[in-house]
Amino acid sequence: MRKQRTIKQPIKASGIGLHTGKRVEIELNPAEENSGIVFYREDKGQTIEVKQENVVDTTLATTLGKNGIFIKTVEHLLATLFGLHIDNLFIRLWGDEVPIMDGSAAPWVYLIKTAGIIEQKAYKKEIIIKKPITIKEKGKFVALIPSKDFEIHYSIHFENAFIGKQKRGLVVNERSFIKEISKARTFGLLKDIEFLQSQNLALGGSLDNAIVVDEYGIVNEDPLRYEDEFVRHKILDAIGDLSILGYDIKGKYLAFKSGHDLNNKLIRKLIADKEAYEVVGNPYRERVVGSLVWATNEGL
C-alpha cells in the first residue's frame, strides 16, 4: 500500500473539446489528502466529484454530472491521474468538456510532471476483488477477477481490415502506463466520424487529435505510435473508467470489445455485490478482540 499524492503547484492548459468542438481552459490544482479528484465548473459555479453516482452518460465518452451541469470526456485525464498515482486534485474547468489535447494521455502526463508530484501522509485505499464479476452483452464481454496486481487484458475485433483483431495484456503501474499506454490516441473510422459530425457530434475531432482509418489504412500523415495503438487506447479508456471507483485496484480486468457503457455497468455490478470486494484503508488494520484493539500489519 502506498501514500497518497497530489501535484506541487497549479498548472493551466487549454484545448478543443472532442465532441463539442469548443475551446476550453482547464487548471489542475493541488488538493489536501483524502479529498479525491474534484472538478469545478468555473462558468457554472458547480462542483462535481469523481465518483460512480456522478456518471450520467457513457455514449462515446464518459460524462460526469451534477444538478444538471456536465463535464464530458473525462476518461483520458482520469486515466492519467490513476496511472501517475495522483489521488487528490481540484480541477477548475471553463467549459463542459475536458480538452482532447492530441487524443492521448501524453500531454496530461507532461503537464503533471511539469507541475511536480508530492507524497502526502495518508495511505491510499485499495479495493481488492474477491470473486469474479462478469457482464456479457451483444457479443461483448467484460470482467473483474481476483489478482494480486492490477492487470488489464483487452481484445478488440473490428470489421475494418486495417484494425482487425488486436489484444494486449499488462500489469498497470506508473512505468507501464507512461511507456506502454499514455501515447495511444483515440481513433475512429472515417465513415463513422463523418456520420457523427453530421449529427453534431465529434465536432472537435481532427487528424491532430485522433487516428482516422478508412478501408486502406490510416488517413493521418503521422504513423502509428505503437503497432497495436488501437487496443492500447482502449486500455487507456478502461483505466480512466475504472479509476472512478476511487481506489487502487487489486484485480484483473478482462475485456472483449468493451467500451465506456460496459465498463460503467461492470463498476455498478461490482459495487452492488458486497461479497465481491474488500476495501482496505491502512496497512495497519485494526482487529477488535473483546474490548482490546491491536494494530496488525498484514502486508497489504
Secondary structure as GFF3:
##gff-version 3
##sequence-region A 1 300
A	DSSP	beta_strand	3	7	.	.	.	ID=ss1
A	DSSP	beta_strand	11	16	.	.	.	ID=ss2
A	DSSP	beta_strand	23	30	.	.	.	ID=ss3
A	DSSP	beta_strand	37	41	.	.	.	ID=ss4
A	DSSP	beta_strand	46	49	.	.	.	ID=ss5
A	DSSP	three_ten_helix	52	54	.	.	.	ID=ss6
A	DSSP	beta_strand	55	57	.	.	.	ID=ss7
A	DSSP	beta_strand	63	66	.	.	.	ID=ss8
A	DSSP	beta_strand	69	71	.	.	.	ID=ss9
A	DSSP	alpha_helix	75	83	.	.	.	ID=ss10
A	DSSP	beta_strand	89	94	.	.	.	ID=ss11
A	DSSP	alpha_helix	106	115	.	.	.	ID=ss12
A	DSSP	beta_strand	117	123	.	.	.	ID=ss13
A	DSSP	beta_strand	126	129	.	.	.	ID=ss14
A	DSSP	beta_strand	133	137	.	.	.	ID=ss15
A	DSSP	beta_strand	140	145	.	.	.	ID=ss16
A	DSSP	beta_strand	150	157	.	.	.	ID=ss17
A	DSSP	beta_strand	165	171	.	.	.	ID=ss18
A	DSSP	alpha_helix	174	176	.	.	.	ID=ss19
A	DSSP	pi_helix	177	181	.	.	.	ID=ss20
A	DSSP	beta_strand	187	189	.	.	.	ID=ss21
A	DSSP	alpha_helix	190	198	.	.	.	ID=ss22
A	DSSP	beta_strand	211	213	.	.	.	ID=ss23
A	DSSP	alpha_helix	229	242	.	.	.	ID=ss24
A	DSSP	three_ten_helix	243	245	.	.	.	ID=ss25
A	DSSP	beta_strand	248	256	.	.	.	ID=ss26
A	DSSP	alpha_helix	260	272	.	.	.	ID=ss27
A	DSSP	three_ten_helix	274	276	.	.	.	ID=ss28
A	DSSP	beta_strand	277	280	.	.	.	ID=ss29
A	DSSP	beta_strand	284	289	.	.	.	ID=ss30
A	DSSP	beta_strand	292	297	.	.	.	ID=ss31
###
